[in-house]
Every structure is written in structure tokens, then in C-alpha cells.
Amino acid sequence: MIRTAALGSAATLITGTLAASLLLAPSATAATAGRDGGGAAEAIGVQIAAARAARSGIEWKDCPADWGFEKPIQCGWVKVPLDYTKPFGKTIELAVDRIGSTGTKEERQGALVYNPGGPGGSGMRFPRRVTTKSPLWVNTSKAYDFVGFDPRGVGHSAPISCIDPQEFVKAPKADPVPSNEADKRAQRKLAAEYADGCKERSGEMLPHMTTPNTARDLDVIRAALGEKKLNYLGVSYGTYLGGVYATLFPSHVRRMIVDSVVDPDRDNIWYEANLGQDVAFQTRWNDWQDWVAKNDSVFHIGNTRAKVEAKYQELRAAAKANPIGGVVGPAELIGFFQGAPYYDSSWVPVAQTWSKYIAGDTQALVDAIAPDMSDLAGNAASENSNAVYTAVECADAKWPTSWAKWDRDNTKLHQKYPFLTWSNAWMNLPCATWKSKQSNPIEVGASAKRGLPPVLIVQSERDAATPYEGGVSLHRRLGGSRLITEQNAGSHGVTSLVNPCINTRVDTYLLTGKVDAKDVKCGPHATPVAVAPAAAKSLAKTPGADLPAREELPSVR
């Protein structure tokens, strides 16, 4: 939508005034543009957009019925430029929602904005932590409005697409572990076709689907909320978004928690990050197998890790030869089983479903994994999420274009870390033939000298999706930050788990701004308790209430 004509001379006045002020006294954004992956034009553009949003505010209304958010959650829209170098050019609308703070007027501290990760995850369910009375967030919700949003390209915010959703979800797909060169050629063809589909279906959006632009959107949302400074909680990819925001807008941060951290090193974004995940996923997969073996009296899968792995390979081979229920092949199995390395809360239900299958209940496995082709809305959301994941990672950085490098790196990794390596490679391979602009990653970093307050970083030692070094790396780059390490643990999304050592510090920080005098090491949260399959339901395809981050899809799908 073009707003230049509607704003008329006022737009010219705003532009001129802001431009003059920036020339006289450059903002932190403009001053660091050279190392931040943006220029003065973007710096001016975001200030114009934020000033416009601050005047307009957000018209809060009851959410549309088909969005699935109960009262008193309200929804609204924030307009942002598609291209921040053209702030009076085309705009897109970002969907936002909120629930008001539950405490007194004196207790209220503003809005807490949430991003769950992805890229491609929607934060719109965040206010439901209040309506569902999530115990971990009772204290914080007294002080803050909980605000979620769909980032650009996601959900209701100018959604992008790369392939027909029904085609995207249909099963079974080819085994991601190649048996020969022909298998690799077939996967390469699919990846190139996917990249072409993104260009064909969403080409106008692709150059602008970057993390720095989403960080600029976040600052416009801050202004639209009437907040002088941002309170922010980011998980998984949301930590990279937070790091980029802190770099671009350090003096706009009031409180920031980043949980399960992407290593923001420019050399890590994004090709190396995905290779690192392959190693970390194998480690956590082994942890889960050890737990299954320890509880063999419950699950009857195998009493050693080697036996559990042998059973898994037996299952994969059977599904490859004859897809289970006609729809569950090796690719679908990986998609299902990777839930266990991701989240400890998936340990029991994944093991239960597998145990049922071994005992002869094939349908339990099919019900847990097979796509529902009648769920058109859900399938569209899945395709959209994957499209945004691909678009952002491909646009944020320049990827290797040599298939020889991809083949060499992933063949070598697969030898020692076979669980996820090839699946992850094919998911990201569209970036090798991407048909749109690829940027240079931002140099993340800021400190109190640039106005950044202490940032709280929370990281588990054995996280599969965001390896531990990510938390350490971001800690080094954000001066004055504090790192809380959950030792001997590996579930993704630590702030969603019951661990008093962490929970109390999160509350204290959000309510008072205080952090410990030095970094903190906490013990692990409770290990899942094995429950026999007969005593519980199979793993549902929708996330449990105890895992608000589960639907939020961190970097590997």
C-alpha cells in the first residue's frame, strides 16, 4: 500500500525533519550502518516508520474468530515498509495481539514482546500463557501486557509461499539418506525446484525477508505500542533476532531475555549453523536412547543404546521398503523422532508411540505422524512456516553454491552424526540456487557504551537445535550480559521448563531489571518419568500445554 499521497506534504515534512536531524546527530543505527548490514537509508526509514506508528498506535479489537484466540486477547495491525529504504513506498501489515497485565496500575511495567523462533514461527499464542494460567508466567503477567506478533511473511503478516501446501505435506517423501548418486541428484532437483517456487510465488517479498528487517519491524511495533523502550523475550531464532535488534537499537532496549541461543558469529550464519546442529542433534539423540534403554522395563525397545539404535534402523528399513500405513517412510520418521532430541517433554510420548508399534499397534504410529490432508489451514501454515524459514536463512547470508562442497561436508558429517545430517542438508539446499538477493550477516554486538542494559541469556549445555557455544558467543558480544547455564540438560526453550534456579532469576530480571553479579550455573530440570504406553495417549501432533514453545519451530524442522 502506498501512503505517500495520503500523507502528502506532512510526509515530506516528516522525511525532511528526520533526515536533517540524522545528518546533524546520527543515531546509533546510522552510525554503525557499515558493520550492521544496513545503511543510512534504512536507518532513516525505520525512524520514519516508527514515528508514523507511534502516531497511529494500534486499533485493538476482538480477534477474528478463526484465529483461535479467546477473549480478553485482542488483535490489531501495524504497518511497516516492505523496503526500509523506501519508507513511503509499499507497506505490509503485521498481525499483533495482546493481553493486558493482570496486576494493578502501579505494578504495570509495559509490554513484553515475544518471538518464538523459526525463522517462520508465530508468536501470536504468547498471550495464551495468561489465559491458560501458565504458572511460570503468573508473576510476570502482573507487570506486563503479553504481546505476540506474526513476523513479516508469517501467518497473517503478508504470508509467503513456495509450493502448494497440499503438495508440501503429502507423504511419503523420499528417504533423505541417499543410497547412491541418483538419490542425491533427485534431492538436488527438488531443492532447486523449491527455490524456483519461492521466486515464482513470493518473489517481491524475498529480498526483504531478512533478520535486520524483522528487527526494524520490531522497533516499529515497539513504537506502535507506545513504548519508549522494548521488553523482549526471544527463543531459538528469536535470540538471533534479539541480538540483531540489540545491535541496531541498543538504546531502545529496556529488558531482553534470549533463551536457547543461535551463535551470531557472521561465519556461522547460516550454513555452518546447520552443520553444527547435526553434531548437537546426534548428541541429544544418544541421550534419549540411553534414557529409553534405562527404561526398557517400561518400553521394551532395548536395554542398551546400541540395541535401541538397531531397532530404529530396523524401523527405518521397514518403512523404506514398505511405508507404514502407506504414508510413513524414513523422512516422516525423522520428522517425528527428532521431537525427542528437541524437547524432553517429547521423550515419553515418542517412546510410548514407538513401543506401541513394536507391540503391534501400527495405527498409533500412523496417527502420530501421517499428515491430515483434510486440514487445509494447518497444512497451509506448515508450508508457510517452512517458506519463511527458507527465505530468511537464504536472504540473511551468502550460501555455498558448489554442490561439491555440500556433498563433501555432509558426507563426512553423516559418517559420525547420521541422525539428522542429510535431512538437514536437503532442507537448506534451496539456498544454493536461491534466485533472490543474499546479504552479508550483521556483526552482532553492543554494550552499555551504546546504551544497552544487561541482557539475560539462558542456555542448556546439551541443546540440539542451538548448541551451547551460541550462548557463550552472544554473551561475549553483548557487554554487561549475564549467562545462565542449565548444566547436564538439553531441552530447547529453557524458560518454558520448571527449574526454580532459572525461573526465579527470569522473574527477578523482568520485574526489577537486576541480574546476578556474575554468570550462574544451574542444575538440570527434572528428567522425564517413563510411563507405560497403556497409561497414556499417543503423542498428539499439536503441542502440549506445558510446552508453549513447541509449536514455535526452531531452526530445524
Disulfide bonds with the S-S distance in Angstrom:
Cys63-Cys75 1.99
Cys162-Cys198 1.98
Cys394-Cys431 1.93
Cys501-Cys522 1.94
